[in-house]
Amino acid sequence: MLRDNRHDSVHLFGAICPARGVGAAIIMPAVNIDAMNEQLSEINTQVVPGAHAGLICDGAGWHQSGGALRVPKNITLLRLPPYAPELNTMENVWDYLHANKLSRLVWDSYDAIVAACADAWKFLVNEPTRITSIGHRHWTCVNV
């Protein structure tokens, strides 16, 4: 396995809608409330006008709805119980991207890491059936 002792990294924030086969993502240098606010803004661009999105969140500090988190009116954060990653469909997405696009690689620069993450996300969202097959679980569907 390749090993790299440099310490540059990026964070890919992503969300999918398995029912519509769409996704929204941003690539950020840090994981924090500001990055989460940017992700919420990006997700907001993908919500159909008049619709309401439920965003599954785990207990990460940047997912908390304290005063600094700006949640658009058409998005509701749905909190997972502790230690239940199997309930978050994004965990399947991350596993898929790591296994198919982002594993066992060493990049030469920060920009190359960003480009690899962007290419991996485009690979995912350019095939809506891929999003649906990875993200859909019949037992997680909510019909209103």
N, CA, C and O atoms as a GROMACS GRO file, in nm:
protein
  576
    1MET      N    1   0.084  -0.117   0.000
    1MET     CA    2   0.000   0.000   0.000
    1MET      C    3   0.088   0.124   0.000
    1MET      O    4   0.191   0.128   0.068
    2LEU      N    5   0.048   0.223  -0.076
    2LEU     CA    6   0.123   0.348  -0.081
    2LEU      C    7   0.113   0.420   0.053
    2LEU      O    8   0.011   0.414   0.121
    3ARG      N    9   0.220   0.487   0.087
    3ARG     CA   10   0.218   0.563   0.212
    3ARG      C   11   0.273   0.702   0.185
    3ARG      O   12   0.372   0.718   0.114
    4ASP      N   13   0.208   0.800   0.240
    4ASP     CA   14   0.247   0.938   0.221
    4ASP      C   15   0.256   1.005   0.357
    4ASP      O   16   0.160   1.002   0.434
    5ASN      N   17   0.368   1.064   0.387
    5ASN     CA   18   0.388   1.127   0.517
    5ASN      C   19   0.355   1.276   0.517
    5ASN      O   20   0.368   1.342   0.620
    6ARG      N   21   0.312   1.328   0.403
    6ARG     CA   22   0.269   1.468   0.401
    6ARG      C   23   0.135   1.477   0.471
    6ARG      O   24   0.072   1.375   0.499
    7HIS      N   25   0.091   1.597   0.500
    7HIS     CA   26  -0.028   1.610   0.582
    7HIS      C   27  -0.139   1.696   0.521
    7HIS      O   28  -0.226   1.742   0.594
    8ASP      N   29  -0.137   1.719   0.393
    8ASP     CA   30  -0.247   1.792   0.330
    8ASP      C   31  -0.368   1.701   0.319
    8ASP      O   32  -0.355   1.582   0.288
    9SER      N   33  -0.484   1.756   0.343
    9SER     CA   34  -0.607   1.680   0.326
    9SER      C   35  -0.721   1.777   0.297
    9SER      O   36  -0.710   1.897   0.322
   10VAL      N   37  -0.827   1.723   0.245
   10VAL     CA   38  -0.949   1.800   0.221
   10VAL      C   39  -1.066   1.721   0.276
   10VAL      O   40  -1.052   1.603   0.310
   11HIS      N   41  -1.178   1.785   0.285
   11HIS     CA   42  -1.298   1.721   0.338
   11HIS      C   43  -1.410   1.738   0.236
   11HIS      O   44  -1.443   1.850   0.194
   12LEU      N   45  -1.467   1.628   0.198
   12LEU     CA   46  -1.577   1.627   0.102
   12LEU      C   47  -1.707   1.616   0.182
   12LEU      O   48  -1.735   1.512   0.242
   13PHE      N   49  -1.784   1.723   0.181
   13PHE     CA   50  -1.916   1.724   0.244
   13PHE      C   51  -2.016   1.688   0.135
   13PHE      O   52  -2.017   1.752   0.030
   14GLY      N   53  -2.099   1.588   0.158
   14GLY     CA   54  -2.192   1.549   0.055
   14GLY      C   55  -2.327   1.508   0.111
   14GLY      O   56  -2.339   1.469   0.227
   15ALA      N   57  -2.426   1.518   0.026
   15ALA     CA   58  -2.562   1.472   0.058
   15ALA      C   59  -2.625   1.422  -0.071
   15ALA      O   60  -2.596   1.473  -0.180
   16ILE      N   61  -2.711   1.323  -0.058
   16ILE     CA   62  -2.779   1.269  -0.176
   16ILE      C   63  -2.930   1.261  -0.150
   16ILE      O   64  -2.975   1.257  -0.035
   17CYS      N   65  -3.004   1.260  -0.259
   17CYS     CA   66  -3.146   1.230  -0.255
   17CYS      C   67  -3.165   1.106  -0.340
   17CYS      O   68  -3.171   1.115  -0.463
   18PRO      N   69  -3.175   0.988  -0.277
   18PRO     CA   70  -3.190   0.865  -0.355
   18PRO      C   71  -3.316   0.862  -0.441
   18PRO      O   72  -3.315   0.802  -0.549
   19ALA      N   73  -3.422   0.925  -0.395
   19ALA     CA   74  -3.547   0.924  -0.471
   19ALA      C   75  -3.534   0.996  -0.604
   19ALA      O   76  -3.592   0.954  -0.704
   20ARG      N   77  -3.458   1.105  -0.606
   20ARG     CA   78  -3.440   1.183  -0.729
   20ARG      C   79  -3.309   1.155  -0.799
   20ARG      O   80  -3.289   1.197  -0.913
   21GLY      N   81  -3.217   1.083  -0.733
   21GLY     CA   82  -3.088   1.052  -0.793
   21GLY      C   83  -2.998   1.173  -0.809
   21GLY      O   84  -2.924   1.183  -0.907
   22VAL      N   85  -3.004   1.266  -0.715
   22VAL     CA   86  -2.921   1.386  -0.720
   22VAL      C   87  -2.838   1.397  -0.593
   22VAL      O   88  -2.868   1.334  -0.491
   23GLY      N   89  -2.733   1.478  -0.602
   23GLY     CA   90  -2.649   1.500  -0.486
   23GLY      C   91  -2.597   1.642  -0.484
   23GLY      O   92  -2.599   1.712  -0.585
   24ALA      N   93  -2.550   1.683  -0.368
   24ALA     CA   94  -2.491   1.816  -0.351
   24ALA      C   95  -2.367   1.799  -0.265
   24ALA      O   96  -2.371   1.731  -0.162
   25ALA      N   97  -2.257   1.861  -0.306
   25ALA     CA   98  -2.134   1.847  -0.229
   25ALA      C   99  -2.048   1.971  -0.240
   25ALA      O  100  -2.057   2.048  -0.336
   26ILE      N  101  -1.964   1.988  -0.140
   26ILE     CA  102  -1.861   2.090  -0.143
   26ILE      C  103  -1.732   2.026  -0.091
   26ILE      O  104  -1.735   1.926  -0.019
   27ILE      N  105  -1.621   2.084  -0.129
   27ILE     CA  106  -1.490   2.038  -0.082
   27ILE      C  107  -1.430   2.152  -0.002
   27ILE      O  108  -1.418   2.264  -0.050
   28MET      N  109  -1.393   2.121   0.122
   28MET     CA  110  -1.346   2.225   0.213
   28MET      C  111  -1.212   2.184   0.276
   28MET      O  112  -1.182   2.065   0.287
   29PRO      N  113  -1.132   2.283   0.317
   29PRO     CA  114  -1.004   2.251   0.381
   29PRO      C  115  -1.018   2.212   0.529
   29PRO      O  116  -0.925   2.156   0.587
   30ALA      N  117  -1.133   2.240   0.588
   30ALA     CA  118  -1.152   2.212   0.731
   30ALA      C  119  -1.295   2.164   0.754
   30ALA      O  120  -1.386   2.189   0.675
   31VAL      N  121  -1.313   2.095   0.866
   31VAL     CA  122  -1.444   2.048   0.908
   31VAL      C  123  -1.486   2.134   1.026
   31VAL      O  124  -1.427   2.125   1.135
   32ASN      N  125  -1.588   2.217   1.004
   32ASN     CA  126  -1.634   2.306   1.111
   32ASN      C  127  -1.773   2.359   1.076
   32ASN      O  128  -1.831   2.322   0.973
   33ILE      N  129  -1.825   2.444   1.161
   33ILE     CA  130  -1.959   2.500   1.140
   33ILE      C  131  -1.966   2.581   1.010
   33ILE      O  132  -2.065   2.573   0.938
   34ASP      N  133  -1.861   2.658   0.980
   34ASP     CA  134  -1.862   2.737   0.857
   34ASP      C  135  -1.874   2.647   0.734
   34ASP      O  136  -1.947   2.678   0.641
   35ALA      N  137  -1.801   2.536   0.734
   35ALA     CA  138  -1.809   2.441   0.623
   35ALA      C  139  -1.949   2.380   0.615
   35ALA      O  140  -2.003   2.363   0.506
   36MET      N  141  -2.007   2.347   0.730
   36MET     CA  142  -2.142   2.291   0.731
   36MET      C  143  -2.243   2.392   0.678
   36MET      O  144  -2.336   2.355   0.607
   37ASN      N  145  -2.226   2.517   0.713
   37ASN     CA  146  -2.316   2.621   0.660
   37ASN      C  147  -2.306   2.629   0.508
   37ASN      O  148  -2.406   2.647   0.439
   38GLU      N  149  -2.184   2.617   0.455
   38GLU     CA  150  -2.166   2.617   0.310
   38GLU      C  151  -2.236   2.495   0.248
   38GLU      O  152  -2.299   2.506   0.143
   39GLN      N  153  -2.224   2.380   0.313
   39GLN     CA  154  -2.289   2.259   0.263
   39GLN      C  155  -2.441   2.274   0.265
   39GLN      O  156  -2.508   2.234   0.170
   40LEU      N  157  -2.495   2.331   0.372
   40LEU     CA  158  -2.640   2.352   0.378
   40LEU      C  159  -2.686   2.443   0.264
   40LEU      O  160  -2.792   2.421   0.206
   41SER      N  161  -2.607   2.545   0.233
   41SER     CA  162  -2.641   2.634   0.120
   41SER      C  163  -2.639   2.556  -0.011
   41SER      O  164  -2.726   2.577  -0.096
   42GLU      N  165  -2.541   2.468  -0.027
   42GLU     CA  166  -2.533   2.389  -0.150
   42GLU      C  167  -2.650   2.291  -0.160
   42GLU      O  168  -2.708   2.275  -0.267
   43ILE      N  169  -2.683   2.226  -0.050
   43ILE     CA  170  -2.798   2.135  -0.050
   43ILE      C  171  -2.925   2.212  -0.088
   43ILE      O  172  -3.008   2.163  -0.165
   44ASN      N  173  -2.938   2.332  -0.034
   44ASN     CA  174  -3.055   2.415  -0.062
   44ASN      C  175  -3.073   2.439  -0.212
   44ASN      O  176  -3.187   2.453  -0.258
   45THR      N  177  -2.964   2.444  -0.289
   45THR     CA  178  -2.975   2.465  -0.433
   45THR      C  179  -3.034   2.344  -0.504
   45THR      O  180  -3.082   2.356  -0.617
   46GLN      N  181  -3.032   2.228  -0.439
   46GLN     CA  182  -3.082   2.106  -0.501
   46GLN      C  183  -3.222   2.066  -0.456
   46GLN      O  184  -3.279   1.970  -0.509
   47VAL      N  185  -3.277   2.138  -0.360
   47VAL     CA  186  -3.412   2.107  -0.313
   47VAL      C  187  -3.511   2.169  -0.411
   47VAL      O  188  -3.504   2.288  -0.442
   48VAL      N  189  -3.604   2.088  -0.458
   48VAL     CA  190  -3.705   2.135  -0.553
   48VAL      C  191  -3.788   2.245  -0.487
   48VAL      O  192  -3.828   2.231  -0.372
   49PRO      N  193  -3.814   2.355  -0.559
   49PRO     CA  194  -3.897   2.461  -0.501
   49PRO      C  195  -4.030   2.405  -0.449
   49PRO      O  196  -4.098   2.329  -0.518
   50GLY      N  197  -4.065   2.443  -0.328
   50GLY     CA  198  -4.187   2.396  -0.265
   50GLY      C  199  -4.171   2.266  -0.188
   50GLY      O  200  -4.262   2.224  -0.117
   51ALA      N  201  -4.055   2.202  -0.201
   51ALA     CA  202  -4.029   2.076  -0.130
   51ALA      C  203  -3.955   2.104   0.000
   51ALA      O  204  -3.908   2.215   0.025
   52HIS      N  205  -3.946   2.002   0.081
   52HIS     CA  206  -3.875   2.011   0.208
   52HIS      C  207  -3.782   1.890   0.217
   52HIS      O  208  -3.823   1.777   0.192
   53ALA      N  209  -3.655   1.914   0.253
   53ALA     CA  210  -3.556   1.807   0.262
   53ALA      C  211  -3.528   1.770   0.406
   53ALA      O  212  -3.524   1.857   0.494
   54GLY      N  213  -3.511   1.642   0.431
   54GLY     CA  214  -3.465   1.594   0.560
   54GLY      C  215  -3.319   1.554   0.544
   54GLY      O  216  -3.287   1.471   0.459
   55LEU      N  217  -3.232   1.611   0.625
   55LEU     CA  218  -3.089   1.583   0.617
   55LEU      C  219  -3.048   1.502   0.739
   55LEU      O  220  -3.053   1.551   0.852
   56ILE      N  221  -3.006   1.378   0.716
   56ILE     CA  222  -2.964   1.291   0.825
   56ILE      C  223  -2.827   1.336   0.874
   56ILE      O  224  -2.734   1.352   0.795
   57CYS      N  225  -2.815   1.356   1.004
   57CYS     CA  226  -2.690   1.401   1.064
   57CYS      C  227  -2.654   1.312   1.183
   57CYS      O  228  -2.741   1.267   1.257
   58ASP      N  229  -2.525   1.288   1.198
   58ASP     CA  230  -2.481   1.214   1.316
   58ASP      C  231  -2.446   1.315   1.426
   58ASP      O  232  -2.486   1.431   1.417
   59GLY      N  233  -2.374   1.273   1.526
   59GLY     CA  234  -2.344   1.360   1.639
   59GLY      C  235  -2.222   1.447   1.624
   59GLY      O  236  -2.174   1.503   1.722
   60ALA      N  237  -2.170   1.460   1.502
   60ALA     CA  238  -2.051   1.543   1.481
   60ALA      C  239  -2.076   1.686   1.527
   60ALA      O  240  -2.187   1.738   1.512
   61GLY      N  241  -1.975   1.748   1.582
   61GLY     CA  242  -1.988   1.883   1.635
   61GLY      C  243  -2.035   1.984   1.533
   61GLY      O  244  -2.109   2.076   1.567
   62TRP      N  245  -1.995   1.968   1.408
   62TRP     CA  246  -2.036   2.062   1.303
   62TRP      C  247  -2.177   2.036   1.254
   62TRP      O  248  -2.228   2.114   1.173
   63HIS      N  249  -2.242   1.931   1.299
   63HIS     CA  250  -2.382   1.904   1.266
   63HIS      C  251  -2.478   1.962   1.370
   63HIS      O  252  -2.600   1.956   1.352
   64GLN      N  253  -2.426   2.016   1.474
   64GLN     CA  254  -2.511   2.065   1.582
   64GLN      C  255  -2.582   2.194   1.541
   64GLN      O  256  -2.528   2.275   1.466
   65SER      N  257  -2.702   2.210   1.590
   65SER     CA  258  -2.786   2.322   1.545
   65SER      C  259  -2.774   2.444   1.636
   65SER      O  260  -2.869   2.522   1.647
   66GLY      N  261  -2.661   2.460   1.700
   66GLY     CA  262  -2.641   2.579   1.784
   66GLY      C  263  -2.657   2.706   1.702
   66GLY      O  264  -2.679   2.700   1.581
   67GLY      N  265  -2.647   2.818   1.766
   67GLY     CA  266  -2.673   2.947   1.702
   67GLY      C  267  -2.593   2.975   1.577
   67GLY      O  268  -2.636   3.054   1.493
   68ALA      N  269  -2.476   2.912   1.560
   68ALA     CA  270  -2.392   2.941   1.445
   68ALA      C  271  -2.432   2.865   1.320
   68ALA      O  272  -2.391   2.902   1.210
   69LEU      N  273  -2.511   2.760   1.334
   69LEU     CA  274  -2.552   2.681   1.218
   69LEU      C  275  -2.675   2.744   1.154
   69LEU      O  276  -2.777   2.765   1.221
   70ARG      N  277  -2.665   2.776   1.025
   70ARG     CA  278  -2.774   2.841   0.952
   70ARG      C  279  -2.846   2.737   0.865
   70ARG      O  280  -2.802   2.706   0.754
   71VAL      N  281  -2.955   2.685   0.916
   71VAL     CA  282  -3.032   2.582   0.846
   71VAL      C  283  -3.142   2.650   0.766
   71VAL      O  284  -3.228   2.717   0.824
   72PRO      N  285  -3.142   2.633   0.632
   72PRO     CA  286  -3.249   2.692   0.551
   72PRO      C  287  -3.386   2.641   0.595
   72PRO      O  288  -3.398   2.531   0.649
   73LYS      N  289  -3.489   2.721   0.572
   73LYS     CA  290  -3.625   2.687   0.615
   73LYS      C  291  -3.678   2.560   0.550
   73LYS      O  292  -3.767   2.494   0.604
   74ASN      N  293  -3.624   2.523   0.432
   74ASN     CA  294  -3.674   2.405   0.361
   74ASN      C  295  -3.591   2.280   0.389
   74ASN      O  296  -3.602   2.180   0.317
   75ILE      N  297  -3.508   2.284   0.494
   75ILE     CA  298  -3.428   2.168   0.533
   75ILE      C  299  -3.447   2.144   0.682
   75ILE      O  300  -3.440   2.237   0.763
   76THR      N  301  -3.472   2.019   0.718
   76THR     CA  302  -3.480   1.979   0.859
   76THR      C  303  -3.368   1.880   0.887
   76THR      O  304  -3.349   1.784   0.813
   77LEU      N  305  -3.294   1.905   0.994
   77LEU     CA  306  -3.188   1.813   1.035
   77LEU      C  307  -3.250   1.699   1.114
   77LEU      O  308  -3.323   1.722   1.211
   78LEU      N  309  -3.221   1.577   1.073
   78LEU     CA  310  -3.272   1.457   1.139
   78LEU      C  311  -3.155   1.391   1.212
   78LEU      O  312  -3.065   1.338   1.148
   79ARG      N  313  -3.157   1.394   1.342
   79ARG     CA  314  -3.047   1.344   1.423
   79ARG      C  315  -3.053   1.191   1.437
   79ARG      O  316  -3.158   1.134   1.464
   80LEU      N  317  -2.940   1.128   1.417
   80LEU     CA  318  -2.927   0.984   1.438
   80LEU      C  319  -2.894   0.956   1.584
   80LEU      O  320  -2.834   1.039   1.652
   81PRO      N  321  -2.935   0.839   1.632
   81PRO     CA  322  -2.891   0.801   1.766
   81PRO      C  323  -2.739   0.776   1.763
   81PRO      O  324  -2.684   0.749   1.657
   82PRO      N  325  -2.672   0.784   1.878
   82PRO     CA  326  -2.528   0.759   1.882
   82PRO      C  327  -2.495   0.618   1.834
   82PRO      O  328  -2.573   0.524   1.853
   83TYR      N  329  -2.380   0.605   1.773
   83TYR     CA  330  -2.326   0.475   1.731
   83TYR      C  331  -2.419   0.399   1.637
   83TYR      O  332  -2.437   0.278   1.650
   84ALA      N  333  -2.478   0.471   1.542
   84ALA     CA  334  -2.568   0.407   1.446
   84ALA      C  335  -2.536   0.449   1.302
   84ALA      O  336  -2.625   0.496   1.232
   85PRO      N  337  -2.411   0.433   1.258
   85PRO     CA  338  -2.377   0.478   1.123
   85PRO      C  339  -2.452   0.403   1.013
   85PRO      O  340  -2.466   0.454   0.902
   86GLU      N  341  -2.500   0.282   1.044
   86GLU     CA  342  -2.574   0.206   0.943
   86GLU      C  343  -2.706   0.273   0.903
   86GLU      O  344  -2.764   0.239   0.801
   87LEU      N  345  -2.752   0.368   0.983
   87LEU     CA  346  -2.875   0.441   0.951
   87LEU      C  347  -2.850   0.559   0.858
   87LEU      O  348  -2.945   0.619   0.807
   88ASN      N  349  -2.724   0.592   0.835
   88ASN     CA  350  -2.690   0.706   0.750
   88ASN      C  351  -2.646   0.656   0.613
   88ASN      O  352  -2.539   0.596   0.600
   89THR      N  353  -2.728   0.681   0.513
   89THR     CA  354  -2.696   0.632   0.378
   89THR      C  355  -2.568   0.692   0.322
   89THR      O  356  -2.507   0.633   0.233
   90MET      N  357  -2.526   0.808   0.371
   90MET     CA  358  -2.401   0.867   0.322
   90MET      C  359  -2.281   0.781   0.358
   90MET      O  360  -2.179   0.788   0.290
   91GLU      N  361  -2.291   0.702   0.462
   91GLU     CA  362  -2.180   0.612   0.494
   91GLU      C  363  -2.157   0.514   0.379
   91GLU      O  364  -2.042   0.480   0.350
   92ASN      N  365  -2.265   0.469   0.314
   92ASN     CA  366  -2.251   0.382   0.197
   92ASN      C  367  -2.185   0.456   0.081
   92ASN      O  368  -2.104   0.399   0.008
   93VAL      N  369  -2.221   0.582   0.065
   93VAL     CA  370  -2.161   0.663  -0.042
   93VAL      C  371  -2.011   0.676  -0.018
   93VAL      O  372  -1.932   0.656  -0.110
   94TRP      N  373  -1.972   0.710   0.105
   94TRP     CA  374  -1.829   0.727   0.134
   94TRP      C  375  -1.755   0.596   0.111
   94TRP      O  376  -1.646   0.595   0.054
   95ASP      N  377  -1.813   0.484   0.155
   95ASP     CA  378  -1.750   0.354   0.133
   95ASP      C  379  -1.733   0.326  -0.017
   95ASP      O  380  -1.628   0.278  -0.060
   96TYR      N  381  -1.836   0.358  -0.094
   96TYR     CA  382  -1.832   0.336  -0.238
   96TYR      C  383  -1.724   0.421  -0.304
   96TYR      O  384  -1.645   0.371  -0.384
   97LEU      N  385  -1.719   0.551  -0.270
   97LEU     CA  386  -1.620   0.639  -0.330
   97LEU      C  387  -1.478   0.600  -0.290
   97LEU      O  388  -1.386   0.603  -0.371
   98HIS      N  389  -1.462   0.562  -0.164
   98HIS     CA  390  -1.329   0.518  -0.121
   98HIS      C  391  -1.287   0.392  -0.197
   98HIS      O  392  -1.173   0.383  -0.242
   99ALA      N  393  -1.376   0.299  -0.211
   99ALA     CA  394  -1.343   0.172  -0.276
   99ALA      C  395  -1.320   0.186  -0.426
   99ALA      O  396  -1.239   0.114  -0.484
  100ASN      N  397  -1.390   0.280  -0.490
  100ASN     CA  398  -1.386   0.289  -0.636
  100ASN      C  399  -1.306   0.406  -0.692
  100ASN      O  400  -1.262   0.400  -0.807
  101LYS      N  401  -1.286   0.511  -0.616
  101LYS     CA  402  -1.221   0.630  -0.671
  101LYS      C  403  -1.111   0.690  -0.585
  101LYS      O  404  -1.024   0.759  -0.637
  102LEU      N  405  -1.113   0.666  -0.455
  102LEU     CA  406  -1.024   0.743  -0.369
  102LEU      C  407  -0.932   0.658  -0.281
  102LEU      O  408  -0.873   0.710  -0.186
  103SER      N  409  -0.919   0.530  -0.309
  103SER     CA  410  -0.838   0.446  -0.220
  103SER      C  411  -0.699   0.420  -0.280
  103SER      O  412  -0.681   0.422  -0.402
  104ARG      N  413  -0.604   0.396  -0.192
  104ARG     CA  414  -0.468   0.356  -0.227
  104ARG      C  415  -0.402   0.450  -0.327
  104ARG      O  416  -0.334   0.405  -0.420
  105LEU      N  417  -0.423   0.577  -0.309
  105LEU     CA  418  -0.365   0.677  -0.399
  105LEU      C  419  -0.287   0.781  -0.319
  105LEU      O  420  -0.321   0.811  -0.205
  106VAL      N  421  -0.184   0.834  -0.381
  106VAL     CA  422  -0.109   0.944  -0.323
  106VAL      C  423  -0.110   1.056  -0.427
  106VAL      O  424  -0.081   1.034  -0.544
  107TRP      N  425  -0.144   1.174  -0.382
  107TRP     CA  426  -0.150   1.288  -0.472
  107TRP      C  427  -0.030   1.378  -0.449
  107TRP      O  428   0.027   1.381  -0.340
  108ASP      N  429   0.007   1.452  -0.552
  108ASP     CA  430   0.126   1.536  -0.546
  108ASP      C  431   0.104   1.672  -0.483
  108ASP      O  432   0.200   1.738  -0.442
  109SER      N  433  -0.021   1.715  -0.474
  109SER     CA  434  -0.045   1.849  -0.422
  109SER      C  435  -0.186   1.858  -0.364
  109SER      O  436  -0.270   1.771  -0.386
  110TYR      N  437  -0.209   1.964  -0.292
  110TYR     CA  438  -0.341   1.992  -0.238
  110TYR      C  439  -0.443   2.003  -0.351
  110TYR      O  440  -0.553   1.948  -0.343
  111ASP      N  441  -0.407   2.076  -0.457
  111ASP     CA  442  -0.498   2.092  -0.571
  111ASP      C  443  -0.532   1.957  -0.636
  111ASP      O  444  -0.643   1.938  -0.684
  112ALA      N  445  -0.437   1.866  -0.637
  112ALA     CA  446  -0.462   1.732  -0.693
  112ALA      C  447  -0.561   1.655  -0.605
  112ALA      O  448  -0.643   1.578  -0.657
  113ILE      N  449  -0.552   1.674  -0.474
  113ILE     CA  450  -0.648   1.608  -0.384
  113ILE      C  451  -0.788   1.664  -0.409
  113ILE      O  452  -0.885   1.588  -0.418
  114VAL      N  453  -0.799   1.795  -0.420
  114VAL     CA  454  -0.928   1.859  -0.447
  114VAL      C  455  -0.984   1.808  -0.580
  114VAL      O  456  -1.103   1.775  -0.589
  115ALA      N  457  -0.900   1.802  -0.682
  115ALA     CA  458  -0.945   1.755  -0.813
  115ALA      C  459  -0.992   1.609  -0.806
  115ALA      O  460  -1.092   1.574  -0.869
  116ALA      N  461  -0.922   1.525  -0.732
  116ALA     CA  462  -0.962   1.385  -0.719
  116ALA      C  463  -1.097   1.372  -0.650
  116ALA      O  464  -1.180   1.291  -0.690
  117CYS      N  465  -1.118   1.453  -0.546
  117CYS     CA  466  -1.248   1.450  -0.476
  117CYS      C  467  -1.360   1.499  -0.569
  117CYS      O  468  -1.468   1.442  -0.572
  118ALA      N  469  -1.332   1.605  -0.643
  118ALA     CA  470  -1.432   1.658  -0.737
  118ALA      C  471  -1.464   1.554  -0.844
  118ALA      O  472  -1.580   1.534  -0.878
  119ASP      N  473  -1.363   1.489  -0.897
  119ASP     CA  474  -1.385   1.384  -0.998
  119ASP      C  475  -1.465   1.268  -0.941
  119ASP      O  476  -1.554   1.215  -1.008
  120ALA      N  477  -1.434   1.228  -0.818
  120ALA     CA  478  -1.508   1.118  -0.755
  120ALA      C  479  -1.654   1.155  -0.738
  120ALA      O  480  -1.742   1.073  -0.764
  121TRP      N  481  -1.681   1.278  -0.693
  121TRP     CA  482  -1.820   1.320  -0.673
  121TRP      C  483  -1.893   1.327  -0.807
  121TRP      O  484  -2.009   1.284  -0.817
  122LYS      N  485  -1.827   1.380  -0.910
  122LYS     CA  486  -1.889   1.386  -1.043
  122LYS      C  487  -1.920   1.245  -1.094
  122LYS      O  488  -2.025   1.223  -1.155
  123PHE      N  489  -1.830   1.151  -1.069
  123PHE     CA  490  -1.853   1.011  -1.106
  123PHE      C  491  -1.982   0.961  -1.042
  123PHE      O  492  -2.060   0.890  -1.106
  124LEU      N  493  -2.004   0.997  -0.917
  124LEU     CA  494  -2.125   0.954  -0.846
  124LEU      C  495  -2.250   1.020  -0.903
  124LEU      O  496  -2.345   0.952  -0.940
  125VAL      N  497  -2.250   1.152  -0.911
  125VAL     CA  498  -2.373   1.224  -0.946
  125VAL      C  499  -2.405   1.223  -1.094
  125VAL      O  500  -2.518   1.253  -1.133
  126ASN      N  501  -2.308   1.189  -1.178
  126ASN     CA  502  -2.337   1.182  -1.322
  126ASN      C  503  -2.411   1.055  -1.361
  126ASN      O  504  -2.446   1.036  -1.477
  127GLU      N  505  -2.435   0.968  -1.265
  127GLU     CA  506  -2.511   0.845  -1.288
  127GLU      C  507  -2.619   0.835  -1.181
  127GLU      O  508  -2.598   0.772  -1.078
  128PRO      N  509  -2.737   0.897  -1.205
  128PRO     CA  510  -2.842   0.899  -1.102
  128PRO      C  511  -2.881   0.762  -1.049
  128PRO      O  512  -2.915   0.749  -0.932
  129THR      N  513  -2.877   0.659  -1.133
  129THR     CA  514  -2.913   0.525  -1.084
  129THR      C  515  -2.812   0.474  -0.981
  129THR      O  516  -2.846   0.394  -0.894
  130ARG      N  517  -2.688   0.521  -0.993
  130ARG     CA  518  -2.586   0.484  -0.894
  130ARG      C  519  -2.624   0.541  -0.758
  130ARG      O  520  -2.616   0.471  -0.656
  131ILE      N  521  -2.666   0.666  -0.755
  131ILE     CA  522  -2.708   0.730  -0.630
  131ILE      C  523  -2.826   0.654  -0.571
  131ILE      O  524  -2.829   0.626  -0.451
  132THR      N  525  -2.923   0.622  -0.654
  132THR     CA  526  -3.042   0.552  -0.606
  132THR      C  527  -3.006   0.415  -0.551
  132THR      O  528  -3.055   0.376  -0.444
  133SER      N  529  -2.923   0.341  -0.622
  133SER     CA  530  -2.891   0.205  -0.576
  133SER      C  531  -2.808   0.206  -0.448
  133SER      O  532  -2.827   0.120  -0.362
  134ILE      N  533  -2.717   0.302  -0.434
  134ILE     CA  534  -2.635   0.308  -0.313
  134ILE      C  535  -2.715   0.363  -0.196
  134ILE      O  536  -2.700   0.317  -0.083
  135GLY      N  537  -2.800   0.462  -0.222
  135GLY     CA  538  -2.864   0.535  -0.114
  135GLY      C  539  -3.002   0.489  -0.073
  135GLY      O  540  -3.050   0.526   0.035
  136HIS      N  541  -3.069   0.410  -0.156
  136HIS     CA  542  -3.207   0.373  -0.123
  136HIS      C  543  -3.212   0.250  -0.033
  136HIS      O  544  -3.148   0.148  -0.059
  137ARG      N  545  -3.289   0.263   0.072
  137ARG     CA  546  -3.320   0.150   0.159
  137ARG      C  547  -3.470   0.156   0.184
  137ARG      O  548  -3.521   0.257   0.233
  138HIS      N  549  -3.540   0.051   0.151
  138HIS     CA  550  -3.686   0.055   0.163
  138HIS      C  551  -3.731   0.086   0.305
  138HIS      O  552  -3.837   0.146   0.323
  139TRP      N  553  -3.655   0.048   0.405
  139TRP     CA  554  -3.695   0.070   0.543
  139TRP      C  555  -3.666   0.210   0.593
  139TRP      O  556  -3.698   0.243   0.707
  140THR      N  557  -3.602   0.295   0.508
  140THR     CA  558  -3.578   0.433   0.550
  140THR      C  559  -3.671   0.532   0.482
  140THR      O  560  -3.663   0.651   0.511
  141CYS      N  561  -3.757   0.487   0.395
  141CYS     CA  562  -3.845   0.577   0.320
  141CYS      C  563  -3.957   0.631   0.409
  141CYS      O  564  -4.020   0.559   0.487
  142VAL      N  565  -3.978   0.759   0.395
  142VAL     CA  566  -4.087   0.825   0.467
  142VAL      C  567  -4.179   0.888   0.364
  142VAL      O  568  -4.135   0.971   0.284
  143ASN      N  569  -4.303   0.849   0.364
  143ASN     CA  570  -4.401   0.907   0.273
  143ASN      C  571  -4.495   0.996   0.352
  143ASN      O  572  -4.553   0.954   0.452
  144VAL      N  573  -4.508   1.118   0.306
  144VAL     CA  574  -4.595   1.213   0.375
  144VAL      C  575  -4.714   1.245   0.289
  144VAL      O  576  -4.800   1.324   0.329
   0.00000   0.00000   0.00000
